[in-house]
């Protein structure tokens, strides 16, 4: 019986010790946590944020963001290649677009695309009643002229014999002259389309210059009428000399002052990336295209090997001088409202935003004339990081005066 009591007491003591040890362990852990929280910042890794002072963004030494920023020195600008969009087309001074002058039906196609022709070469034959009427007018004019000529001869003989009057003679002479004029008009009309005095209603479509047939938009037995063809309609045939082409260039308003007549330009095409062709400026428009806000410039280019094709897209390039300006990378410039901003490294870790005035810009370079000096170090990469930090600091500075301290009761 006593052993049983002693055993019970021992059990109660063990439970009390366990509870006490558990409480002590919990207290120790809590104390350790509080001590770790109350350690001074010098024993913890804390990244200090940049500060704004006099429009300057100052980074503390060792800030990891500094390793992300790259700077380049501002340099004197040199000649820069200006690229302009262009399109290659046929030389219209060496191109004939054939349209029908009379209605009719196509009976023969005499030439095809790719064939070389000379001036006067027949391209197609058309059966045209309208042209037959023109031929009939010529034949009738010849007949009338023949009768008028005989009448004039007879009246002249009668006048010399004293049988007819001077008035009748002069009337016969006038009739003869009118008949000859009508013959000349009718023959000129039919001869323009390669026909003689006979009435056969066969209208020949002919080339008016030497070259190559580069386009055909007509088929046998096709009915054609002149009113079917307008400014936007394709011609029956297009004959040109593909060794000579035009380059139509869209020039920006800011660049037109640097384009002169006779100026040379480099022409490059996406399909021939390793070849550069030379073109010469031949015409400059005096109006601005209202759709593209550009000025049309036309250049001529020789194509002896015929590797350039009609309607090829191209890029026209010329060198523009910027000797009195400065050059910085395009990635250094940011737009803030309507102002162009760059970040300049004043000293290690200190950056200041400056407003610059742009003269020219493209995907790679920016030319400026105000705001920087030669040798200034501008941020060329990750400049958006500085812009964001500066904006956040300015917003915090604006909101700070609005905070009102709590009033203690």
C-alpha atoms as a printed R data frame, in Angstrom:
    type eleno elety resid chain resno       x      y        z
1   ATOM     1    CA   UNK     A     1   0.000  0.000    0.000
2   ATOM     2    CA   UNK     A     2   2.705  2.662    0.716
3   ATOM     3    CA   UNK     A     3   4.451  1.673   -2.476
4   ATOM     4    CA   UNK     A     4   1.333  2.502   -4.352
5   ATOM     5    CA   UNK     A     5   1.177  6.006   -2.758
6   ATOM     6    CA   UNK     A     6   4.865  6.541   -3.421
7   ATOM     7    CA   UNK     A     7   4.315  5.552   -7.062
8   ATOM     8    CA   UNK     A     8   1.388  8.006   -7.377
9   ATOM     9    CA   UNK     A     9   3.425 10.842   -5.895
10  ATOM    10    CA   UNK     A    10   6.265 10.106   -8.304
11  ATOM    11    CA   UNK     A    11   3.913 10.302  -11.258
12  ATOM    12    CA   UNK     A    12   2.531 13.690  -10.110
13  ATOM    13    CA   UNK     A    13   6.043 15.111   -9.698
14  ATOM    14    CA   UNK     A    14   7.118 13.941  -13.192
15  ATOM    15    CA   UNK     A    15   4.124 15.674  -14.852
16  ATOM    16    CA   UNK     A    16   4.844 18.899  -12.969
17  ATOM    17    CA   UNK     A    17   8.504 18.837  -14.089
18  ATOM    18    CA   UNK     A    18   7.511 18.248  -17.697
19  ATOM    19    CA   UNK     A    19   5.080 21.182  -17.675
20  ATOM    20    CA   UNK     A    20   7.727 23.424  -16.085
21  ATOM    21    CA   UNK     A    21  10.376 22.462  -18.652
22  ATOM    22    CA   UNK     A    22   7.938 23.108  -21.497
23  ATOM    23    CA   UNK     A    23   7.172 26.577  -20.161
24  ATOM    24    CA   UNK     A    24  10.873 27.400  -19.783
25  ATOM    25    CA   UNK     A    25  11.588 26.248  -23.375
26  ATOM    26    CA   UNK     A    26   8.772 28.384  -24.775
27  ATOM    27    CA   UNK     A    27  10.035 31.401  -22.842
28  ATOM    28    CA   UNK     A    28  13.561 30.903  -24.174
29  ATOM    29    CA   UNK     A    29  12.376 30.681  -27.772
30  ATOM    30    CA   UNK     A    30  10.293 33.832  -27.366
31  ATOM    31    CA   UNK     A    31  13.238 35.675  -25.847
32  ATOM    32    CA   UNK     A    32  15.500 34.596  -28.702
33  ATOM    33    CA   UNK     A    33  12.949 35.787  -31.286
34  ATOM    34    CA   UNK     A    34  12.614 39.154  -29.540
35  ATOM    35    CA   UNK     A    35  16.379 39.561  -29.370
36  ATOM    36    CA   UNK     A    36  16.748 38.776  -33.066
37  ATOM    37    CA   UNK     A    37  14.087 41.365  -33.885
38  ATOM    38    CA   UNK     A    38  15.761 43.992  -31.730
39  ATOM    39    CA   UNK     A    39  19.207 43.598  -33.331
40  ATOM    40    CA   UNK     A    40  20.645 46.761  -34.826
41  ATOM    41    CA   UNK     A    41  20.426 47.252  -38.651
42  ATOM    42    CA   UNK     A    42  24.202 47.051  -38.848
43  ATOM    43    CA   UNK     A    43  23.962 43.295  -38.271
44  ATOM    44    CA   UNK     A    44  21.371 42.774  -41.101
45  ATOM    45    CA   UNK     A    45  21.631 42.996  -44.892
46  ATOM    46    CA   UNK     A    46  19.484 46.034  -45.765
47  ATOM    47    CA   UNK     A    47  19.484 47.545  -49.278
48  ATOM    48    CA   UNK     A    48  19.361 51.312  -49.051
49  ATOM    49    CA   UNK     A    49  17.128 53.049  -51.559
50  ATOM    50    CA   UNK     A    50  18.325 55.970  -53.753
51  ATOM    51    CA   UNK     A    51  17.406 59.490  -52.696
52  ATOM    52    CA   UNK     A    52  16.437 62.590  -54.691
53  ATOM    53    CA   UNK     A    53  18.369 65.776  -54.028
54  ATOM    54    CA   UNK     A    54  18.336 68.892  -56.254
55  ATOM    55    CA   UNK     A    55  16.810 66.966  -59.165
56  ATOM    56    CA   UNK     A    56  19.529 64.363  -58.817
57  ATOM    57    CA   UNK     A    57  19.070 60.686  -58.091
58  ATOM    58    CA   UNK     A    58  21.783 59.470  -55.682
59  ATOM    59    CA   UNK     A    59  22.489 55.774  -55.226
60  ATOM    60    CA   UNK     A    60  24.437 54.600  -52.174
61  ATOM    61    CA   UNK     A    61  27.694 52.828  -52.800
62  ATOM    62    CA   UNK     A    62  27.269 49.133  -53.496
63  ATOM    63    CA   UNK     A    63  23.630 49.406  -54.588
64  ATOM    64    CA   UNK     A    64  22.976 46.405  -56.870
65  ATOM    65    CA   UNK     A    65  20.998 48.550  -59.296
66  ATOM    66    CA   UNK     A    66  24.172 50.357  -60.344
67  ATOM    67    CA   UNK     A    67  25.445 47.209  -62.047
68  ATOM    68    CA   UNK     A    68  22.418 47.302  -64.367
69  ATOM    69    CA   UNK     A    69  23.145 50.804  -65.683
70  ATOM    70    CA   UNK     A    70  25.425 51.404  -68.663
71  ATOM    71    CA   UNK     A    71  26.714 54.784  -69.826
72  ATOM    72    CA   UNK     A    72  28.303 56.108  -73.011
73  ATOM    73    CA   UNK     A    73  30.027 59.389  -73.731
74  ATOM    74    CA   UNK     A    74  28.373 62.056  -75.854
75  ATOM    75    CA   UNK     A    75  30.244 62.372  -79.157
76  ATOM    76    CA   UNK     A    76  30.426 64.809  -82.022
77  ATOM    77    CA   UNK     A    77  27.908 63.803  -84.686
78  ATOM    78    CA   UNK     A    78  29.175 62.745  -88.097
79  ATOM    79    CA   UNK     A    79  27.477 61.889  -91.375
80  ATOM    80    CA   UNK     A    80  24.533 59.544  -90.876
81  ATOM    81    CA   UNK     A    81  22.866 57.405  -93.532
82  ATOM    82    CA   UNK     A    82  19.216 58.430  -93.879
83  ATOM    83    CA   UNK     A    83  16.964 55.593  -95.051
84  ATOM    84    CA   UNK     A    84  13.803 56.420  -96.982
85  ATOM    85    CA   UNK     A    85  11.069 54.079  -98.261
86  ATOM    86    CA   UNK     A    86  11.050 53.634 -102.029
87  ATOM    87    CA   UNK     A    87   9.419 51.650 -104.810
88  ATOM    88    CA   UNK     A    88  10.858 50.562 -108.179
89  ATOM    89    CA   UNK     A    89   8.648 51.030 -111.263
90  ATOM    90    CA   UNK     A    90   8.994 51.121 -115.044
91  ATOM    91    CA   UNK     A    91  10.627 54.144 -116.623
92  ATOM    92    CA   UNK     A    92   7.531 55.845 -118.065
93  ATOM    93    CA   UNK     A    93   9.638 57.726 -120.619
94  ATOM    94    CA   UNK     A    94  10.527 54.373 -122.144
95  ATOM    95    CA   UNK     A    95   7.160 52.683 -121.618
96  ATOM    96    CA   UNK     A    96   4.118 52.322 -123.879
97  ATOM    97    CA   UNK     A    97   0.714 51.338 -122.506
98  ATOM    98    CA   UNK     A    98  -1.516 50.198 -125.358
99  ATOM    99    CA   UNK     A    99  -5.256 50.968 -125.143
100 ATOM   100    CA   UNK     A   100  -7.909 50.338 -127.858
101 ATOM   101    CA   UNK     A   101  -9.022 53.316 -129.943
102 ATOM   102    CA   UNK     A   102 -12.049 51.497 -131.420
103 ATOM   103    CA   UNK     A   103 -14.463 48.824 -130.256
104 ATOM   104    CA   UNK     A   104 -14.095 45.348 -131.684
105 ATOM   105    CA   UNK     A   105 -13.232 41.699 -131.167
106 ATOM   106    CA   UNK     A   106  -9.702 40.356 -130.762
107 ATOM   107    CA   UNK     A   107  -8.942 37.957 -133.613
108 ATOM   108    CA   UNK     A   108  -5.208 37.357 -133.112
109 ATOM   109    CA   UNK     A   109  -2.571 37.711 -130.397
110 ATOM   110    CA   UNK     A   110   0.724 38.256 -132.214
111 ATOM   111    CA   UNK     A   111   3.115 38.779 -129.291
112 ATOM   112    CA   UNK     A   112   3.366 37.560 -125.716
113 ATOM   113    CA   UNK     A   113   5.061 38.548 -122.479
114 ATOM   114    CA   UNK     A   114   8.843 38.399 -122.649
115 ATOM   115    CA   UNK     A   115   9.121 38.942 -126.399
116 ATOM   116    CA   UNK     A   116  11.325 41.716 -127.749
117 ATOM   117    CA   UNK     A   117   9.617 44.057 -130.221
118 ATOM   118    CA   UNK     A   118  10.603 46.982 -132.396
119 ATOM   119    CA   UNK     A   119   8.751 50.140 -133.278
120 ATOM   120    CA   UNK     A   120   5.829 49.194 -135.540
121 ATOM   121    CA   UNK     A   121   5.741 45.507 -134.529
122 ATOM   122    CA   UNK     A   122   2.105 44.240 -134.526
123 ATOM   123    CA   UNK     A   123   0.930 43.083 -131.101
124 ATOM   124    CA   UNK     A   124  -2.642 41.999 -131.843
125 ATOM   125    CA   UNK     A   125  -5.329 42.122 -134.535
126 ATOM   126    CA   UNK     A   126  -8.876 43.355 -133.860
127 ATOM   127    CA   UNK     A   127 -11.958 43.116 -136.090
128 ATOM   128    CA   UNK     A   128 -13.604 46.515 -135.627
129 ATOM   129    CA   UNK     A   129 -16.671 47.823 -137.501
130 ATOM   130    CA   UNK     A   130 -15.921 51.274 -136.060
131 ATOM   131    CA   UNK     A   131 -12.494 51.217 -137.622
132 ATOM   132    CA   UNK     A   132 -14.101 49.980 -140.841
133 ATOM   133    CA   UNK     A   133 -16.252 53.120 -140.841
134 ATOM   134    CA   UNK     A   134 -13.094 55.210 -140.515
135 ATOM   135    CA   UNK     A   135 -11.602 53.326 -143.467
136 ATOM   136    CA   UNK     A   136 -14.775 53.992 -145.455
137 ATOM   137    CA   UNK     A   137 -14.490 57.696 -144.686
138 ATOM   138    CA   UNK     A   138 -10.993 57.655 -146.136
139 ATOM   139    CA   UNK     A   139 -12.127 55.883 -149.283
140 ATOM   140    CA   UNK     A   140 -15.056 58.295 -149.702
141 ATOM   141    CA   UNK     A   141 -12.747 61.277 -149.213
142 ATOM   142    CA   UNK     A   142 -10.444 59.961 -151.935
143 ATOM   143    CA   UNK     A   143 -13.377 59.553 -154.315
144 ATOM   144    CA   UNK     A   144 -14.668 63.047 -153.596
145 ATOM   145    CA   UNK     A   145 -11.189 64.464 -154.094
146 ATOM   146    CA   UNK     A   146 -10.913 62.710 -157.450
147 ATOM   147    CA   UNK     A   147 -14.211 64.201 -158.660
148 ATOM   148    CA   UNK     A   148 -13.304 67.644 -157.327
149 ATOM   149    CA   UNK     A   149  -9.956 67.499 -159.111
150 ATOM   150    CA   UNK     A   150 -11.560 66.613 -162.454
151 ATOM   151    CA   UNK     A   151 -14.132 69.367 -162.044
152 ATOM   152    CA   UNK     A   152 -11.377 71.886 -161.330
153 ATOM   153    CA   UNK     A   153  -9.497 70.828 -164.465
154 ATOM   154    CA   UNK     A   154 -12.603 71.158 -166.601
155 ATOM   155    CA   UNK     A   155 -13.507 74.576 -165.206
156 ATOM   156    CA   UNK     A   156  -9.984 75.775 -165.848
157 ATOM   157    CA   UNK     A   157 -10.198 74.704 -169.523
158 ATOM   158    CA   UNK     A   158 -13.602 76.362 -169.909
159 ATOM   159    CA   UNK     A   159 -12.287 79.570 -168.329
160 ATOM   160    CA   UNK     A   160  -9.353 79.666 -170.765
161 ATOM   161    CA   UNK     A   161 -11.835 79.195 -173.660
162 ATOM   162    CA   UNK     A   162 -14.006 82.000 -172.325
163 ATOM   163    CA   UNK     A   163 -16.997 79.717 -171.825
164 ATOM   164    CA   UNK     A   164 -17.273 79.802 -167.997
165 ATOM   165    CA   UNK     A   165 -17.050 82.600 -165.504
166 ATOM   166    CA   UNK     A   166 -14.273 83.369 -163.039
167 ATOM   167    CA   UNK     A   167 -16.681 82.736 -160.168
168 ATOM   168    CA   UNK     A   168 -17.429 79.158 -161.273
169 ATOM   169    CA   UNK     A   169 -13.723 78.490 -161.670
170 ATOM   170    CA   UNK     A   170 -12.947 79.750 -158.186
171 ATOM   171    CA   UNK     A   171 -15.777 77.629 -156.755
172 ATOM   172    CA   UNK     A   172 -14.347 74.513 -158.397
173 ATOM   173    CA   UNK     A   173 -10.923 75.358 -157.030
174 ATOM   174    CA   UNK     A   174 -12.313 75.729 -153.486
175 ATOM   175    CA   UNK     A   175 -14.151 72.400 -153.748
176 ATOM   176    CA   UNK     A   176 -10.935 70.705 -154.851
177 ATOM   177    CA   UNK     A   177  -8.971 72.156 -151.904
178 ATOM   178    CA   UNK     A   178 -11.653 71.084 -149.404
179 ATOM   179    CA   UNK     A   179 -11.651 67.569 -150.845
180 ATOM   180    CA   UNK     A   180  -7.867 67.326 -150.512
181 ATOM   181    CA   UNK     A   181  -8.043 68.498 -146.902
182 ATOM   182    CA   UNK     A   182 -10.644 65.843 -146.118
183 ATOM   183    CA   UNK     A   183  -8.440 63.189 -147.733
184 ATOM   184    CA   UNK     A   184  -5.470 64.264 -145.608
185 ATOM   185    CA   UNK     A   185  -7.594 64.131 -142.423
186 ATOM   186    CA   UNK     A   186  -9.099 60.710 -143.175
187 ATOM   187    CA   UNK     A   187  -5.794 59.187 -144.281
188 ATOM   188    CA   UNK     A   188  -3.987 60.511 -141.206
189 ATOM   189    CA   UNK     A   189  -6.603 58.894 -138.964
190 ATOM   190    CA   UNK     A   190  -6.384 55.473 -140.558
191 ATOM   191    CA   UNK     A   191  -2.607 55.639 -141.047
192 ATOM   192    CA   UNK     A   192  -2.286 56.294 -137.308
193 ATOM   193    CA   UNK     A   193  -3.502 52.740 -136.756
194 ATOM   194    CA   UNK     A   194  -1.556 51.176 -139.625
195 ATOM   195    CA   UNK     A   195  -4.238 50.903 -142.294
196 ATOM   196    CA   UNK     A   196  -4.321 51.930 -145.929
197 ATOM   197    CA   UNK     A   197  -7.237 52.993 -148.100
198 ATOM   198    CA   UNK     A   198  -8.871 49.581 -148.288
199 ATOM   199    CA   UNK     A   199 -11.887 48.816 -146.119
200 ATOM   200    CA   UNK     A   200 -11.227 45.553 -144.261
201 ATOM   201    CA   UNK     A   201 -12.222 46.492 -140.683
202 ATOM   202    CA   UNK     A   202  -8.925 45.015 -139.399
203 ATOM   203    CA   UNK     A   203  -7.371 47.169 -136.698
204 ATOM   204    CA   UNK     A   204  -3.750 46.413 -135.922
205 ATOM   205    CA   UNK     A   205  -2.396 47.074 -132.418
206 ATOM   206    CA   UNK     A   206   1.267 47.992 -132.847
207 ATOM   207    CA   UNK     A   207   4.226 48.920 -130.661
208 ATOM   208    CA   UNK     A   208   5.250 52.556 -130.928
209 ATOM   209    CA   UNK     A   209   8.724 52.010 -129.431
210 ATOM   210    CA   UNK     A   210  11.346 49.298 -129.167
211 ATOM   211    CA   UNK     A   211  11.498 47.213 -126.026
212 ATOM   212    CA   UNK     A   212   9.971 44.159 -124.428
213 ATOM   213    CA   UNK     A   213   6.387 43.122 -123.831
214 ATOM   214    CA   UNK     A   214   6.167 42.969 -120.039
215 ATOM   215    CA   UNK     A   215   2.392 42.795 -119.628
216 ATOM   216    CA   UNK     A   216  -0.548 41.392 -121.622
217 ATOM   217    CA   UNK     A   217  -4.157 41.734 -120.511
218 ATOM   218    CA   UNK     A   218  -6.119 40.562 -123.541
219 ATOM   219    CA   UNK     A   219  -7.221 37.158 -124.895
220 ATOM   220    CA   UNK     A   220  -8.418 35.925 -128.294
221 ATOM   221    CA   UNK     A   221 -12.113 36.529 -129.115
222 ATOM   222    CA   UNK     A   222 -12.367 39.071 -126.322
223 ATOM   223    CA   UNK     A   223 -14.730 41.978 -126.941
224 ATOM   224    CA   UNK     A   224 -13.138 45.316 -126.064
225 ATOM   225    CA   UNK     A   225 -14.399 48.897 -125.944
226 ATOM   226    CA   UNK     A   226 -12.501 52.130 -125.241
227 ATOM   227    CA   UNK     A   227 -14.839 52.999 -122.358
228 ATOM   228    CA   UNK     A   228 -13.751 49.844 -120.512
229 ATOM   229    CA   UNK     A   229 -10.308 51.297 -119.885
230 ATOM   230    CA   UNK     A   230  -9.682 54.094 -117.418
231 ATOM   231    CA   UNK     A   231  -6.779 55.426 -115.338
232 ATOM   232    CA   UNK     A   232  -6.977 52.442 -112.967
233 ATOM   233    CA   UNK     A   233  -7.609 49.794 -115.642
234 ATOM   234    CA   UNK     A   234  -4.770 47.656 -117.018
235 ATOM   235    CA   UNK     A   235  -3.641 48.290 -120.574
236 ATOM   236    CA   UNK     A   236  -3.983 45.694 -123.328
237 ATOM   237    CA   UNK     A   237  -0.186 45.556 -123.623
238 ATOM   238    CA   UNK     A   238   2.700 47.203 -121.799
239 ATOM   239    CA   UNK     A   239   5.930 47.590 -123.723
240 ATOM   240    CA   UNK     A   240   9.034 48.968 -122.002
241 ATOM   241    CA   UNK     A   241  12.799 48.748 -121.804
242 ATOM   242    CA   UNK     A   242  13.493 46.903 -118.520
243 ATOM   243    CA   UNK     A   243  17.119 48.042 -118.544
244 ATOM   244    CA   UNK     A   244  15.971 51.453 -117.318
245 ATOM   245    CA   UNK     A   245  13.776 51.957 -114.256
246 ATOM   246    CA   UNK     A   246  12.438 54.668 -111.978
247 ATOM   247    CA   UNK     A   247  12.684 54.772 -108.190
248 ATOM   248    CA   UNK     A   248   9.805 56.566 -106.446
249 ATOM   249    CA   UNK     A   249  10.992 57.807 -103.036
250 ATOM   250    CA   UNK     A   250   8.940 59.156 -100.116
251 ATOM   251    CA   UNK     A   251  10.976 61.930  -98.484
252 ATOM   252    CA   UNK     A   252  10.084 63.411  -95.080
253 ATOM   253    CA   UNK     A   253   9.545 67.145  -94.782
254 ATOM   254    CA   UNK     A   254  12.604 67.480  -92.541
255 ATOM   255    CA   UNK     A   255  14.839 65.782  -95.123
256 ATOM   256    CA   UNK     A   256  13.632 67.430  -98.341
257 ATOM   257    CA   UNK     A   257  16.016 70.394  -97.916
258 ATOM   258    CA   UNK     A   258  18.927 67.972  -98.279
259 ATOM   259    CA   UNK     A   259  17.651 66.459 -101.571
260 ATOM   260    CA   UNK     A   260  19.002 68.114 -104.738
261 ATOM   261    CA   UNK     A   261  18.569 67.499 -108.462
262 ATOM   262    CA   UNK     A   262  21.258 65.177 -109.825
263 ATOM   263    CA   UNK     A   263  22.080 63.866 -106.342
264 ATOM   264    CA   UNK     A   264  23.206 60.223 -106.056
265 ATOM   265    CA   UNK     A   265  21.417 57.797 -103.707
266 ATOM   266    CA   UNK     A   266  22.055 54.164 -102.743
267 ATOM   267    CA   UNK     A   267  19.211 51.750 -103.446
268 ATOM   268    CA   UNK     A   268  18.862 48.480 -101.530
269 ATOM   269    CA   UNK     A   269  16.140 45.844 -101.770
270 ATOM   270    CA   UNK     A   270  15.167 43.091  -99.295
271 ATOM   271    CA   UNK     A   271  15.446 40.431 -101.999
272 ATOM   272    CA   UNK     A   272  19.032 41.472 -102.870
273 ATOM   273    CA   UNK     A   273  20.509 42.352  -99.457
274 ATOM   274    CA   UNK     A   274  24.143 42.137 -100.567
275 ATOM   275    CA   UNK     A   275  23.853 44.469 -103.566
276 ATOM   276    CA   UNK     A   276  23.709 48.256 -103.664
277 ATOM   277    CA   UNK     A   277  22.521 50.145 -106.747
278 ATOM   278    CA   UNK     A   278  23.067 53.801 -107.579
279 ATOM   279    CA   UNK     A   279  20.197 56.070 -108.569
280 ATOM   280    CA   UNK     A   280  20.159 59.715 -109.683
281 ATOM   281    CA   UNK     A   281  17.511 62.228 -108.615
282 ATOM   282    CA   UNK     A   282  15.594 63.481 -111.677
283 ATOM   283    CA   UNK     A   283  12.458 65.159 -110.279
284 ATOM   284    CA   UNK     A   284  11.258 66.602 -106.948
285 ATOM   285    CA   UNK     A   285   7.578 67.305 -106.328
286 ATOM   286    CA   UNK     A   286   6.385 70.642 -104.969
287 ATOM   287    CA   UNK     A   287   3.453 69.249 -102.981
288 ATOM   288    CA   UNK     A   288   3.136 67.091  -99.883
289 ATOM   289    CA   UNK     A   289   1.146 63.882 -100.030
290 ATOM   290    CA   UNK     A   290  -1.775 64.450  -97.601
291 ATOM   291    CA   UNK     A   291  -1.955 60.750  -96.732
292 ATOM   292    CA   UNK     A   292   1.703 60.008  -95.972
293 ATOM   293    CA   UNK     A   293   2.881 63.588  -95.258
294 ATOM   294    CA   UNK     A   294   5.874 63.001  -97.515
295 ATOM   295    CA   UNK     A   295   7.188 64.558 -100.718
296 ATOM   296    CA   UNK     A   296   7.515 62.420 -103.843
297 ATOM   297    CA   UNK     A   297  10.978 62.269 -105.384
298 ATOM   298    CA   UNK     A   298  11.792 60.389 -108.589
299 ATOM   299    CA   UNK     A   299  15.169 58.904 -109.411
300 ATOM   300    CA   UNK     A   300  16.422 56.968 -112.420
301 ATOM   301    CA   UNK     A   301  18.395 53.748 -112.151
302 ATOM   302    CA   UNK     A   302  20.054 51.535 -114.721
303 ATOM   303    CA   UNK     A   303  19.295 47.829 -114.710
304 ATOM   304    CA   UNK     A   304  21.532 46.263 -117.390
305 ATOM   305    CA   UNK     A   305  21.304 42.743 -115.955
306 ATOM   306    CA   UNK     A   306  17.547 43.085 -115.353
307 ATOM   307    CA   UNK     A   307  17.737 41.786 -111.790
308 ATOM   308    CA   UNK     A   308  15.579 44.624 -110.478
309 ATOM   309    CA   UNK     A   309  11.870 44.147 -111.099
310 ATOM   310    CA   UNK     A   310   8.867 46.392 -111.410
311 ATOM   311    CA   UNK     A   311   7.052 47.152 -108.110
312 ATOM   312    CA   UNK     A   312   9.972 45.990 -105.962
313 ATOM   313    CA   UNK     A   313  10.062 47.598 -102.519
314 ATOM   314    CA   UNK     A   314  13.383 49.260 -101.752
315 ATOM   315    CA   UNK     A   315  15.223 51.602  -99.404
316 ATOM   316    CA   UNK     A   316  16.888 54.756 -100.670
317 ATOM   317    CA   UNK     A   317  19.823 56.018  -98.576
318 ATOM   318    CA   UNK     A   318  21.880 59.190  -98.573
319 ATOM   319    CA   UNK     A   319  24.421 60.713  -96.178
320 ATOM   320    CA   UNK     A   320  23.283 63.688  -94.131
321 ATOM   321    CA   UNK     A   321  25.865 65.828  -92.334
322 ATOM   322    CA   UNK     A   322  25.447 66.742  -88.628
323 ATOM   323    CA   UNK     A   323  28.862 68.292  -87.947
324 ATOM   324    CA   UNK     A   324  27.460 70.959  -85.618
325 ATOM   325    CA   UNK     A   325  25.433 68.540  -83.464
326 ATOM   326    CA   UNK     A   326  25.952 65.755  -80.911
327 ATOM   327    CA   UNK     A   327  25.234 62.045  -81.214
328 ATOM   328    CA   UNK     A   328  23.812 59.755  -78.489
329 ATOM   329    CA   UNK     A   329  22.150 56.310  -78.629
330 ATOM   330    CA   UNK     A   330  18.413 56.256  -79.277
331 ATOM   331    CA   UNK     A   331  17.964 54.091  -76.157
332 ATOM   332    CA   UNK     A   332  19.126 57.006  -73.990
333 ATOM   333    CA   UNK     A   333  16.172 59.284  -74.760
334 ATOM   334    CA   UNK     A   334  12.802 59.174  -73.004
335 ATOM   335    CA   UNK     A   335   9.652 61.153  -73.599
336 ATOM   336    CA   UNK     A   336   8.211 62.973  -70.593
337 ATOM   337    CA   UNK     A   337   5.096 64.770  -71.711
338 ATOM   338    CA   UNK     A   338   6.290 66.689  -74.753
339 ATOM   339    CA   UNK     A   339   9.928 66.900  -73.550
340 ATOM   340    CA   UNK     A   340  12.802 64.590  -74.442
341 ATOM   341    CA   UNK     A   341  14.785 63.551  -71.352
342 ATOM   342    CA   UNK     A   342  18.154 61.832  -70.845
343 ATOM   343    CA   UNK     A   343  19.932 60.774  -67.644
344 ATOM   344    CA   UNK     A   344  23.498 62.002  -67.185
345 ATOM   345    CA   UNK     A   345  25.950 60.508  -64.644
346 ATOM   346    CA   UNK     A   346  27.300 63.571  -62.820
347 ATOM   347    CA   UNK     A   347  29.589 61.483  -60.582
348 ATOM   348    CA   UNK     A   348  29.725 57.807  -59.643
349 ATOM   349    CA   UNK     A   349  26.264 56.792  -58.445
350 ATOM   350    CA   UNK     A   350  24.716 60.234  -59.028
351 ATOM   351    CA   UNK     A   351  22.389 60.729  -62.007
352 ATOM   352    CA   UNK     A   352  20.579 63.841  -63.186
353 ATOM   353    CA   UNK     A   353  17.798 64.163  -65.760
354 ATOM   354    CA   UNK     A   354  18.313 66.747  -68.504
355 ATOM   355    CA   UNK     A   355  16.054 68.048  -71.243
356 ATOM   356    CA   UNK     A   356  17.486 67.821  -74.773
357 ATOM   357    CA   UNK     A   357  16.438 69.198  -78.157
358 ATOM   358    CA   UNK     A   358  16.329 66.656  -80.991
359 ATOM   359    CA   UNK     A   359  17.361 67.367  -84.560
360 ATOM   360    CA   UNK     A   360  17.072 63.847  -85.956
361 ATOM   361    CA   UNK     A   361  16.328 60.353  -84.699
362 ATOM   362    CA   UNK     A   362  16.194 56.815  -86.024
363 ATOM   363    CA   UNK     A   363  16.211 53.335  -84.505
364 ATOM   364    CA   UNK     A   364  19.894 53.552  -83.553
365 ATOM   365    CA   UNK     A   365  21.004 57.177  -83.197
366 ATOM   366    CA   UNK     A   366  19.627 60.461  -81.920
367 ATOM   367    CA   UNK     A   367  21.103 63.813  -82.972
368 ATOM   368    CA   UNK     A   368  20.715 66.721  -80.542
369 ATOM   369    CA   UNK     A   369  21.734 70.379  -80.597
370 ATOM   370    CA   UNK     A   370  20.979 71.501  -77.030
371 ATOM   371    CA   UNK     A   371  21.119 70.077  -73.513
372 ATOM   372    CA   UNK     A   372  24.421 68.154  -73.460
373 ATOM   373    CA   UNK     A   373  28.141 68.645  -73.964
374 ATOM   374    CA   UNK     A   374  30.794 66.479  -75.556
375 ATOM   375    CA   UNK     A   375  32.120 63.991  -73.005
376 ATOM   376    CA   UNK     A   376  28.968 63.845  -70.848
377 ATOM   377    CA   UNK     A   377  28.104 60.322  -69.768
378 ATOM   378    CA   UNK     A   378  24.506 59.430  -70.612
379 ATOM   379    CA   UNK     A   379  22.740 56.260  -69.517
380 ATOM   380    CA   UNK     A   380  22.307 54.023  -72.553
381 ATOM   381    CA   UNK     A   381  20.794 50.887  -70.979
382 ATOM   382    CA   UNK     A   382  18.092 50.394  -68.358
383 ATOM   383    CA   UNK     A   383  17.404 54.093  -68.186
384 ATOM   384    CA   UNK     A   384  13.773 53.257  -67.455
385 ATOM   385    CA   UNK     A   385  14.964 52.064  -64.045
386 ATOM   386    CA   UNK     A   386  16.156 55.587  -63.231
387 ATOM   387    CA   UNK     A   387  12.971 57.115  -64.589
388 ATOM   388    CA   UNK     A   388  10.886 54.868  -62.357
389 ATOM   389    CA   UNK     A   389  13.007 55.549  -59.268
390 ATOM   390    CA   UNK     A   390  12.881 59.302  -59.895
391 ATOM   391    CA   UNK     A   391   9.105 59.223  -60.385
392 ATOM   392    CA   UNK     A   392   8.575 57.203  -57.186
393 ATOM   393    CA   UNK     A   393  10.766 59.567  -55.175
394 ATOM   394    CA   UNK     A   394   8.987 62.629  -56.519
395 ATOM   395    CA   UNK     A   395   5.590 61.142  -55.724
396 ATOM   396    CA   UNK     A   396   6.718 60.322  -52.170
397 ATOM   397    CA   UNK     A   397   7.989 63.883  -51.757
398 ATOM   398    CA   UNK     A   398   4.653 65.305  -52.884
399 ATOM   399    CA   UNK     A   399   2.662 63.099  -50.514
400 ATOM   400    CA   UNK     A   400   4.880 63.694  -47.434
401 ATOM   401    CA   UNK     A   401   3.454 67.150  -46.436
402 ATOM   402    CA   UNK     A   402  -0.051 65.724  -46.530
403 ATOM   403    CA   UNK     A   403   0.632 63.406  -43.546
404 ATOM   404    CA   UNK     A   404  -0.828 64.867  -40.283
405 ATOM   405    CA   UNK     A   405   0.584 63.598  -36.921
406 ATOM   406    CA   UNK     A   406  -1.865 61.925  -34.608
407 ATOM   407    CA   UNK     A   407  -3.085 64.089  -31.651
408 ATOM   408    CA   UNK     A   408  -2.620 62.411  -28.303
409 ATOM   409    CA   UNK     A   409  -5.635 62.598  -25.954
